[in-house]
Amino acid sequence: MIRINCPYCGERDHSEFSYGGDASIKYPSLEASEKEWTEAIFFRKNIRGFQLETWHHSNGCRMWLEVERSTVTHEIKSVRPCHPDLQKVVENNK
Amino acid sequence: MKSKRLNNLGKIDRDKTLNFTWDNKKLSGFEGDSLASALLANNIGIVGRSFKYHRPRGIFSSGVEESGALVTIGSKDRRDPNVRATTQELFDGLKASGQNAFPNVNFDLGGINNYIGRFFAAGFYYKTFMGIPPFEWGKGTTIWMLFEKLIRKAAGMGSASRLPDPDSYEHAHDFCDVIVVGSGPSGVAAAIEAAEKKLDVILVEQDSLVGGNQLSENDFSTSEIFNQLKSLGIKVMTRTTAFGLYDNCVVGLLERVTDHLSIPDSTLPRQRFWTIRAKHIIVGSGALERHIAFNNNDIPGVMTVNASKHYLNRYGVLTGEDIVIATNNDSVYETANELSEAGANVTVLDSRTNIEIDSNKNFEIRKGFVPYNINGTKKIDSLDISKSENINKIDTINCDQVLLSGGWSPAVHLLSHRGVKPKWDPENACFIPSDTKENITMIGSSRGLWNKDDCIASGVAGATDALNRLGVSKTNYFFPKPGGWKNPIKPLYEVKYKKSRSKSFVDYQHDVTADDVRLAHREGFISVEHLKRYTTLGMANDQGKMGNIIGLSLMADLLNKEIPEVGTTVFRPPYTPVPIGALTGRNVGKHFRPLRVTPMHQWNIDHGAKMIEVGLYQRPWYYPKKMKHSVIHILEKQQL
């Protein structure tokens, strides 16, 4: 079972979270070409090793998290809130 | 086999007699017995029939690796098939019966399979019934479907009850700093070391008593250790098996809460399925003794050496009168001594020649000898022996029991669940665990340590490793190196006697013989995974706990490779079978999924509606009023 250390709630089972997909995607501007948008929406790298992904603590604090997780061992390197302001709040509360 | 109960020895309570039935025969045992030890005390040799050939089978071991004494416990809706008699505790009123036999295990009509056995080589069913010549034009599957039913009936194990399970099961969760699996010398040492450093420790033991293999020692007191562990605040969970390790130090446990009670408390669940979230896992799961493959090595009366010691010192049962011990390592000599002191006539065949053994010579040691054939069908009459270099008949020993020890295999199963491949240790002829980055430490004989002091040292080292990784302390530690016998082990997996068509069993569970492995090689199934699926080596209840290494070594021999080059199959959870009921827990009946109700739900029920499921909701399907069929109703109304 994957255990995710939510910065607000503490370490919880992955069953409390929902997977949100690749966190490294930067969406292009609205004026960007069709090709750029296609790539941003559909093309994903099949990474072996650590990848950045988003998880939603849907049965908890409902915060969106950025999780750095290994696809081979499920080892988690870092967890932080997606929203930069929330990140500051969490850091200040430490 | 002539096994009997002794008046001394054992950790049983001779004042408390327990009555039980075996195949409708009334027998008795004592408090503290396992079903297997009680059967042995009553001199019952045949307890089962084998999977394919329906050969009579006895008790091979004293633990979870058992593949012979699989019995059915209970009756009606509580009928539980394929229970290992060796791990089932005896209770008053226990009903046990043999399985895979008609009419019973002593006389089984299916035994005919043994004589036509050469038609049942590996892959026989698929080769034959997938397409019988006149019908084979593309209709193989149809033919197979037809025959499959018959085959399933003839080859198999016990059958489960078709009635709903009357017992309840529970899911439970717990957290801890360190979980220690196994309460042998190393596990106890690790748990104590960690608890003294103020860590929250859970100790898991699959047996009813704490002690691991020390329970087979005469002067061992389990209650002393149990009290010491308790006084340190360690949570000791007995009758609990750690069946699997999962990501992020999550351990799955199965606790058998009432399986050992004759009248269980109705408020208790039968079993509990635990999910433990730990910070560090220490595994001291011990090692399993292997047998040796040679002709008729499955006749009732064959057992592993350590099992015999276990029955002697834990249950006060002497498993034979004239005992031959065949070995290739040092671990058997203490047992030989104790058996002969208990009154048995013991001969040790050691396949090695240049060895030094200090013993008080109560028994005969024949160096350089190996067994190659057992004479007898339902019991052992005699054993043919030979020099280990050139297999030729030298002598026949009259005996009623043959104890085997082909070396020990560390139980690396739990680490294997995490995808860590074990590495081959040629010096000790076994697979030993590799290191892992995860917070898992292997200790004791599951690291390949055969010496008790080494095991204790490794337990302390394992706990120190845990403390270091959890950042509690920074202490140097080292693990003793694998091994610990005075004389090195000499690999001995199969004794092949060329002149006979032999049934030398590699894996007792599914009747896999050495010839089956050779057939698989001839037909090109040389990868370990193919070998497993083609011959069913290492499948079913015991998952190849005893026979896997022998099968691998035979394949390595045929391929002229070393065992590590052939590889090892990956062990997957569970370590021992987990009932579906325990996995389901309370989620049965109306708790299987929630019922959502609409505001009109009750009105519909009140008006006698037949409901139909719509997702989680129910809505009325129809109202079976005393109304006539609607067509007739209309016809009548219209007066047509």
Interface residues (C-beta under 8 A of the other chain):
Chain A: M1 I2 R3 D13 T73 H74 I76
Chain B: Y246 D247 N248 C249 V250 T275 R277 K437 E438
